[in-house]
Amino acid sequence: MLLLTQVLEAPDFDVVDHPRSTHRRVPVHGPLDGLGPEVREKALAWERHILEVETGHVGPRQDWPPRPGYDPAVYSLAEREAAKAAELTAAGQAVSVATVRRMRARYREEGVWGLVDGRRKRERSVFGQADPRVVAAITGALTEQRGRSSGTLSRLRRQVAWLLQTPPAPSAWRCRPRPRSTGWRGPSPSSMGWH
């Protein structure tokens, strides 16, 4: 069983009675739902720009004539890319012809999702780049202290160091705590909601 989106997105699929340039990709908005509105709008704006460069039309309405500089029957693809780069630069968004080409390639490969800024696609941890074992040890130590006095930071450091060095973790999984001289850059108990 094939899904319609799989058929339409296949590189060798084409509508027989229309030239390839008027073929519109099936919009994939599902992945964009988890993004912020400004990121989503920027990706959708790039989609409109790419469609105009490739087809001469901003959207699915093919009955309107293309804007000057974007008619595929009159201008080459390189000329349309240069026109789009100049248009966006004049609007205050510094874009080169290479950027327009790169965005077209990303759109061909990944659809609208390819137009999202790569920094926005990454999953972010609330703990930053901290080793998950260290986070688990801090969480465990703070959980053990719950209900008791808030303790001290030095006691929390000792407990975390002890948890990181105790079995049953294989020796390859053990990690050493930072020396005291580098400072304690871990979360404070109050920042984690425990005190």
C-alpha positions as CSV (number, residue, x, y, z in Angstrom):
1,M,0.0,0.0,0.0
2,L,1.4,3.4,-1.0
3,L,0.4,6.7,0.5
4,L,-0.5,9.6,-1.8
5,T,2.2,11.7,-0.3
6,Q,4.8,9.0,-1.1
7,V,3.7,8.8,-4.7
8,L,3.6,12.6,-5.2
9,E,7.0,13.1,-3.5
10,A,8.8,10.4,-5.5
11,P,11.5,12.0,-7.7
12,D,10.4,10.0,-10.8
13,F,6.7,11.0,-10.4
14,D,5.3,13.6,-12.7
15,V,1.8,14.6,-13.8
16,V,1.5,13.5,-17.4
17,D,-0.5,16.3,-18.9
18,H,1.4,19.1,-17.3
19,P,5.1,20.2,-17.6
20,R,7.2,19.4,-14.6
21,S,7.6,23.1,-13.7
22,T,4.0,23.5,-12.7
23,H,4.1,20.4,-10.4
24,R,3.5,21.6,-6.9
25,R,4.8,19.5,-4.0
26,V,2.4,18.3,-1.4
27,P,2.8,20.7,1.5
28,V,4.1,19.1,4.6
29,H,3.1,21.2,7.6
30,G,3.0,18.5,10.3
31,P,6.7,18.9,11.3
32,L,6.3,22.7,11.4
33,D,3.5,22.5,14.1
34,G,6.1,22.1,16.9
35,L,8.0,25.2,15.9
36,G,7.4,28.8,17.0
37,P,5.2,31.0,14.8
38,E,8.1,33.1,13.6
39,V,10.2,30.1,12.5
40,R,7.2,28.5,10.8
41,E,6.3,31.7,8.9
42,K,9.9,32.1,7.8
43,A,10.0,28.6,6.4
44,L,6.6,29.1,4.6
45,A,7.9,32.4,3.2
46,W,10.9,30.7,1.8
47,E,8.6,28.1,0.2
48,R,6.8,30.9,-1.5
49,H,10.1,32.4,-2.8
50,I,11.3,29.0,-4.0
51,L,8.0,28.3,-5.8
52,E,8.2,31.7,-7.5
53,V,11.8,31.0,-8.7
54,E,10.9,27.5,-10.0
55,T,7.5,28.1,-11.5
56,G,7.0,31.8,-11.7
57,H,4.0,31.6,-9.4
58,V,4.0,32.2,-5.7
59,G,1.2,29.7,-4.9
60,P,-1.1,27.2,-6.5
61,R,-2.9,29.9,-8.6
62,Q,-1.3,29.3,-12.0
63,D,-3.8,31.5,-13.9
64,W,-2.1,34.8,-12.9
65,P,0.8,35.9,-15.0
66,P,4.3,35.6,-13.3
67,R,5.8,38.8,-11.9
68,P,8.4,40.5,-14.0
69,G,11.7,38.7,-13.8
70,Y,10.2,35.3,-12.8
71,D,8.5,34.0,-16.0
72,P,10.2,30.7,-16.8
73,A,9.3,31.2,-20.5
74,V,11.4,34.4,-20.7
75,Y,14.1,34.1,-18.0
76,S,16.5,31.3,-17.2
77,L,16.6,29.7,-13.8
78,A,19.9,31.5,-13.0
79,E,18.3,34.8,-13.9
80,R,15.3,34.1,-11.7
81,E,17.6,33.1,-8.8
82,A,19.5,36.3,-9.2
83,A,16.3,38.3,-9.3
84,K,15.0,36.6,-6.1
85,A,18.4,37.3,-4.3
86,A,18.3,40.9,-5.4
87,E,14.6,41.2,-4.3
88,L,15.2,39.8,-0.8
89,T,18.4,41.9,-0.4
90,A,16.5,45.0,-1.3
91,A,13.9,44.1,1.2
92,G,16.5,44.0,4.0
93,Q,17.3,40.3,4.1
94,A,20.9,39.8,2.9
95,V,20.6,36.8,0.6
96,S,23.0,35.7,-2.1
97,V,22.3,33.7,-5.3
98,A,24.1,30.7,-3.6
99,T,21.6,30.9,-0.7
100,V,18.7,30.8,-3.1
101,R,20.2,27.7,-4.8
102,R,20.9,26.1,-1.4
103,M,17.3,26.7,-0.3
104,R,16.0,25.3,-3.5
105,A,18.1,22.1,-3.1
106,R,16.9,21.7,0.5
107,Y,13.3,22.2,-0.5
108,R,13.7,19.5,-3.2
109,E,15.3,17.1,-0.7
110,E,13.1,17.7,2.4
111,G,10.2,19.8,1.4
112,V,9.2,22.7,3.8
113,W,11.1,21.1,6.7
114,G,14.3,21.6,4.7
115,L,13.7,25.4,4.8
116,V,13.6,25.5,8.6
117,D,16.8,27.0,10.2
118,G,18.9,24.0,11.3
119,R,19.4,25.5,14.7
120,R,15.7,25.4,15.3
121,K,15.4,21.7,14.4
122,R,17.6,20.4,17.1
123,E,16.0,19.1,20.3
124,R,17.2,21.1,23.2
125,S,17.7,19.7,26.6
126,V,16.8,21.8,29.7
127,F,20.2,20.8,31.0
128,G,22.2,22.0,28.0
129,Q,25.1,19.8,27.0
130,A,25.6,18.2,30.5
131,D,26.3,14.5,30.5
132,P,23.0,12.7,31.1
133,R,24.8,10.6,33.8
134,V,25.7,13.7,35.7
135,V,22.2,15.0,35.4
136,A,20.8,11.7,36.7
137,A,23.2,11.7,39.6
138,I,22.3,15.3,40.6
139,T,18.6,14.5,40.3
140,G,19.1,11.4,42.4
141,A,21.0,13.2,45.1
142,L,18.4,16.0,45.2
143,T,15.6,13.4,45.4
144,E,17.3,11.7,48.4
145,Q,17.6,15.1,50.1
146,R,13.9,15.9,49.7
147,G,12.2,16.2,53.0
148,R,15.4,16.8,54.9
149,S,17.2,20.1,55.3
150,S,18.2,21.8,52.1
151,G,21.7,20.8,52.8
152,T,24.8,22.5,51.4
153,L,26.3,22.6,48.0
154,S,29.4,20.8,49.2
155,R,27.2,17.9,50.5
156,L,25.5,17.8,47.1
157,R,28.9,17.7,45.4
158,R,30.0,14.8,47.6
159,Q,26.8,12.8,46.9
160,V,27.0,13.4,43.2
161,A,30.6,12.3,43.1
162,W,29.8,9.2,45.1
163,L,26.8,8.3,42.8
164,L,29.0,8.8,39.7
165,Q,31.7,6.5,41.0
166,T,29.7,3.6,42.5
167,P,28.8,0.3,40.8
168,P,26.7,-1.2,39.2
169,A,27.8,1.1,36.3
170,P,30.6,-0.5,34.2
171,S,33.9,1.2,34.6
172,A,33.6,2.6,31.1
173,W,30.4,4.5,32.2
174,R,31.9,6.0,35.3
175,C,32.9,9.6,35.0
176,R,34.9,11.7,37.3
177,P,33.5,14.9,38.9
178,R,35.2,18.1,38.1
179,P,37.8,19.2,40.5
180,R,36.7,21.9,42.9
181,S,39.1,24.4,41.3
182,T,37.0,24.5,38.1
183,G,34.0,25.6,40.1
184,W,30.6,24.1,40.4
185,R,28.6,24.8,37.3
186,G,25.8,22.4,37.9
187,P,22.2,23.3,38.7
188,S,21.5,24.6,42.1
189,P,18.9,22.7,44.2
190,S,16.6,25.7,44.1
191,S,16.8,26.0,40.3
192,M,15.6,22.4,40.0
193,G,12.6,23.1,42.3
194,W,14.0,21.3,45.4
195,H,15.1,23.1,48.5
